[in-house]
Amino acid sequence: MGERTANVQPCNLGEVLANLTATVHARRAADPQESYTAKLLEGPEDYLLKKVVEEATEVALAAKDADHDHVRYEAGDLVYHLLVVLERYGISPDELAGELRARMHDPTPPRP
């Protein structure tokens, strides 16, 4: 587990995700030896995919402990690594949004 983030204040998720997505995209041009994001984008596929699984597991374990701050912290790591996966495989934020919207308007009733 990493250190807890101090002084977290609520803000607009869409704005933060847009900025983070742009930053991840810009890191494609960075040197992988100087940028962790560039290393994830250009390095071995398994390293990135293992990070996503690791972070998802950490979110689940923090939730199991009902630790609010820890869930938030680990969810931040998971979202970041997921954005890197999307960038690596050429899935734009707009394409992901379309996927989510299509699910919201799906006439099929939700499963119990």
trRosetta pair geometry for C-beta under 8 A, 3 or more apart (Angstrom, degrees):
i j d omega theta_ij theta_ji phi_ij phi_ji
1 58 7.0 153 -96 -151 75 121
1 70 6.8 -32 -146 -141 134 110
1 73 7.8 65 -167 106 94 137
1 74 7.6 -61 -128 -72 86 106
2 73 6.6 -154 69 165 99 124
2 77 7.3 143 10 -65 134 135
4 69 5.4 17 -140 151 125 125
4 70 7.3 -71 -96 -81 101 61
4 73 5.8 -100 -123 -71 60 145
5 8 5.3 77 104 -62 111 108
5 72 7.9 -100 39 114 115 109
5 73 6.0 169 -1 -105 96 95
5 76 7.5 34 -18 18 143 165
8 69 8.0 160 22 -134 141 89
8 72 6.9 113 150 138 172 146
11 15 7.1 -84 144 65 103 118
11 16 6.2 104 96 -46 113 121
12 15 4.0 57 95 14 116 114
12 16 6.6 163 90 -13 62 86
13 16 5.8 -61 -147 40 32 108
13 17 6.0 29 159 -18 69 109
14 17 5.9 -57 -144 39 27 108
14 18 6.3 29 156 -21 64 107
15 18 5.8 -54 -148 34 29 112
15 19 6.5 25 155 -14 63 107
16 19 5.9 -58 -150 39 31 109
16 20 6.1 27 155 -16 67 110
17 20 5.7 -56 -140 42 31 109
17 21 6.0 35 158 -23 66 107
17 79 7.6 -89 -107 171 97 127
17 83 7.5 -168 -155 -90 82 132
17 93 7.1 139 141 -135 107 136
18 21 5.8 -53 -145 35 26 112
18 22 6.5 27 155 -18 61 106
18 93 7.1 151 -105 132 63 174
19 22 5.8 -55 -150 36 31 111
19 23 6.4 31 152 -19 65 106
20 23 5.5 -53 -148 36 34 113
20 24 6.3 36 153 -20 67 103
20 79 7.9 50 111 129 160 106
20 80 6.9 -103 -177 -109 135 75
20 83 6.1 2 127 163 108 178
21 24 5.8 -51 -147 35 31 111
21 25 6.4 33 153 -19 64 106
21 83 5.7 -128 -96 -156 70 124
21 86 8.0 -38 -128 85 102 130
21 87 7.5 170 -156 -67 72 109
21 93 5.0 -4 -140 -54 166 132
22 25 5.6 -53 -148 37 31 113
22 26 6.3 32 154 -20 65 107
23 26 5.7 -55 -147 36 31 112
23 27 6.6 38 152 -28 63 103
23 37 7.6 -166 134 -59 87 175
24 27 5.7 -53 -156 24 32 116
24 37 5.7 -142 -128 -162 66 136
24 41 7.8 148 180 -67 83 123
24 80 7.9 171 -78 -161 124 69
24 83 5.2 -173 -27 133 165 110
24 84 5.7 -139 -149 -88 129 63
24 87 4.9 -151 135 -37 115 155
25 28 6.3 -28 -179 -9 44 111
25 87 5.8 -153 -84 -127 62 124
26 29 6.6 -52 179 29 54 104
26 30 7.6 61 129 -31 70 103
27 30 4.7 -39 -156 13 62 125
27 35 5.2 -170 -153 157 106 146
27 37 3.8 9 144 101 168 124
27 38 4.8 -135 164 -58 93 77
27 41 6.4 155 107 -7 101 142
28 38 6.9 145 -116 -115 16 82
28 41 5.7 -120 -103 149 66 161
28 42 8.0 123 -145 -51 59 100
28 87 7.2 -143 -62 164 106 121
29 38 7.9 -84 67 -105 26 121
30 34 6.3 -120 172 79 102 98
30 35 3.8 35 127 2 142 152
30 37 7.1 68 50 74 139 94
30 38 4.0 -129 81 -54 98 140
31 34 4.3 55 76 21 105 106
31 35 6.4 125 68 8 53 94
31 38 6.3 108 87 103 20 161
32 35 6.5 -74 -115 59 28 79
32 38 4.4 -135 -88 120 57 99
32 39 4.2 112 -164 -85 90 60
32 41 7.7 -139 -95 57 101 83
32 42 5.0 -105 -71 61 133 126
32 43 6.3 144 -158 -54 140 92
33 39 7.6 103 -67 -78 25 105
34 38 7.4 25 67 42 68 138
35 38 3.7 73 81 9 114 109
35 39 6.6 -175 94 -13 59 81
36 39 5.5 -53 -152 34 33 116
36 40 6.5 33 151 -18 65 103
37 40 5.7 -53 -151 36 34 110
37 41 6.3 31 152 -18 67 108
37 84 6.2 -147 -145 -106 81 117
38 41 5.5 -56 -144 39 33 112
38 42 5.9 -1 167 8 69 115
39 42 6.7 -72 -134 52 21 87
39 43 4.8 22 173 -31 65 128
40 43 6.2 -40 -103 32 17 111
40 47 7.1 -136 -120 107 63 105
40 48 4.8 105 -165 -97 87 104
40 51 7.1 -59 -122 31 120 156
40 81 7.5 -131 -154 -132 154 75
40 84 4.8 -5 120 177 137 147
40 88 7.3 -101 134 -62 82 129
41 48 7.9 88 -71 -83 26 144
41 84 6.4 -120 -69 -164 77 94
41 87 6.3 -50 -109 108 112 114
41 88 5.3 -164 -134 -90 64 90
43 47 5.3 -34 118 52 121 142
43 48 7.0 143 73 -37 97 96
44 47 4.6 94 74 -7 92 105
44 48 7.7 -173 95 -1 55 82
45 48 6.2 -64 -162 39 38 105
45 49 6.1 26 152 -13 73 114
45 88 8.0 146 -119 159 79 144
46 49 5.6 -60 -139 44 34 109
46 50 5.9 37 161 -23 69 107
47 50 6.0 -56 -148 35 24 110
47 51 6.7 28 151 -22 60 105
48 51 5.6 -55 -154 30 33 114
48 52 6.8 34 151 -20 65 100
48 81 7.1 167 -167 -164 76 95
48 84 6.3 -135 -148 118 119 119
48 85 6.4 153 153 -85 119 78
48 88 6.5 77 148 -31 172 166
49 52 5.7 -47 -153 29 37 112
49 53 6.7 34 150 -14 65 104
49 85 7.5 88 -92 -107 63 116
50 53 5.7 -54 -149 40 36 111
50 54 6.0 41 151 -23 68 107
51 54 5.5 -52 -143 37 31 115
51 55 6.2 27 159 -16 65 107
51 81 4.9 -152 123 -135 108 140
52 55 6.0 -58 -146 39 27 106
52 56 6.3 28 155 -19 64 108
52 78 7.2 80 -149 -145 61 71
52 81 4.9 -172 -87 131 68 124
52 82 6.4 98 -126 -77 109 64
52 85 6.0 28 -72 -51 140 137
53 56 5.8 -55 -145 37 29 111
53 57 6.3 31 155 -20 64 106
54 57 5.8 -58 -153 35 28 112
54 58 6.5 26 151 -19 64 107
55 58 5.5 -52 -147 36 35 113
55 59 6.6 40 152 -22 65 99
55 74 6.3 168 -165 -176 74 82
55 77 4.5 -149 -133 117 122 104
55 78 4.0 172 137 -84 118 70
55 81 5.3 158 12 24 153 144
56 59 5.7 -49 -152 31 33 113
56 60 6.6 32 150 -17 63 105
56 78 5.7 101 -74 -123 56 124
57 60 5.7 -56 -151 37 33 112
57 61 6.3 30 153 -17 68 107
58 61 5.7 -51 -141 38 33 109
58 62 6.2 33 158 -18 65 106
58 74 4.2 -151 121 -143 103 133
58 77 7.0 1 75 70 139 138
58 78 7.6 -165 64 -55 98 103
59 62 5.9 -59 -148 38 28 109
59 63 6.3 28 153 -19 64 108
59 71 6.4 68 -153 -147 70 68
59 74 4.5 -173 -79 118 61 117
59 75 5.4 86 -116 -76 118 66
59 78 5.4 -15 -41 -33 133 146
60 63 5.7 -56 -148 37 30 112
60 64 6.3 36 152 -24 64 104
61 64 5.4 -48 -147 32 33 116
61 65 6.6 27 153 -12 63 105
61 74 8.0 175 57 -104 85 175
62 65 5.7 -59 -152 41 33 108
62 67 5.2 -90 -167 62 80 104
62 70 3.9 -153 -143 121 120 104
62 71 4.5 177 120 -75 118 58
62 73 7.5 -167 -122 56 164 91
62 74 5.0 171 -1 15 147 141
63 66 7.2 31 -179 -78 39 39
63 71 5.3 79 -74 -106 69 118
65 70 6.8 -1 75 68 127 146
67 70 3.7 22 112 28 121 120
67 71 6.2 156 85 -22 65 82
68 71 6.0 -58 -150 31 24 109
68 72 6.6 21 156 -15 62 107
69 72 5.7 -54 -150 37 33 112
69 73 6.3 34 152 -21 66 107
70 73 5.5 -52 -145 36 33 114
70 74 6.2 24 160 -11 67 108
71 74 6.2 -63 -145 44 26 102
71 75 5.9 29 156 -23 65 111
72 75 5.7 -57 -144 36 26 113
72 76 6.6 33 154 -24 61 102
73 76 5.9 -55 -161 27 29 114
73 77 7.1 26 147 -13 62 102
74 77 5.5 -48 -154 34 42 113
74 78 6.3 43 148 -20 69 103
75 78 5.5 -52 -146 37 36 114
75 79 6.2 36 156 -19 68 104
76 79 6.0 -53 -144 36 28 108
76 80 6.4 31 156 -19 62 107
77 80 5.8 -57 -151 36 29 113
77 81 6.4 21 157 -12 66 109
78 81 6.0 -61 -147 41 29 105
78 82 6.1 30 155 -20 66 109
79 82 5.6 -55 -144 38 31 113
79 83 6.4 35 155 -21 64 103
80 83 5.8 -56 -154 33 29 111
80 84 6.7 29 149 -18 63 103
81 84 5.5 -49 -151 33 38 114
81 85 6.6 44 148 -21 65 99
82 85 5.5 -47 -151 32 37 114
82 86 6.5 38 151 -19 66 102
83 86 5.6 -49 -148 35 35 113
83 87 6.4 35 152 -18 65 104
84 87 5.7 -54 -148 38 33 111
84 88 6.2 36 153 -24 66 106
85 88 5.7 -55 -146 34 29 113
85 89 6.4 0 164 5 65 111
86 89 6.5 -75 -146 51 25 92
86 91 4.3 -90 -156 72 81 102
86 92 7.6 150 161 -73 111 5
86 93 7.4 83 138 -73 149 57
86 96 6.3 -29 -130 -54 143 134
87 90 7.7 37 -176 -69 29 27
87 91 7.8 -82 -54 51 22 67
91 95 5.2 -123 -168 82 73 132
91 96 6.0 83 149 -54 110 93
92 95 4.5 101 55 2 79 101
92 96 7.1 -143 96 -1 46 83
93 96 5.6 -54 -150 38 36 112
93 97 6.2 40 151 -22 67 105
94 97 5.4 -50 -145 36 33 115
94 98 6.4 39 152 -22 63 102
95 98 5.6 -49 -151 32 32 115
95 99 6.7 38 149 -21 62 100
96 99 5.5 -49 -153 31 36 115
96 100 6.5 31 152 -15 66 105
97 100 5.7 -56 -149 40 33 109
97 101 6.1 33 154 -19 67 107
98 101 5.7 -53 -140 38 30 110
98 102 6.2 34 158 -23 64 105
99 102 5.9 -55 -150 33 26 111
99 103 6.7 25 152 -17 61 106
100 103 5.8 -56 -155 34 33 112
100 104 6.6 35 149 -22 65 105
101 104 5.5 -54 -152 32 36 114
101 105 6.5 12 158 -1 69 109
102 105 6.3 -70 -147 49 29 96
102 106 6.6 57 149 -57 64 90
103 106 5.4 -24 -150 -13 36 121
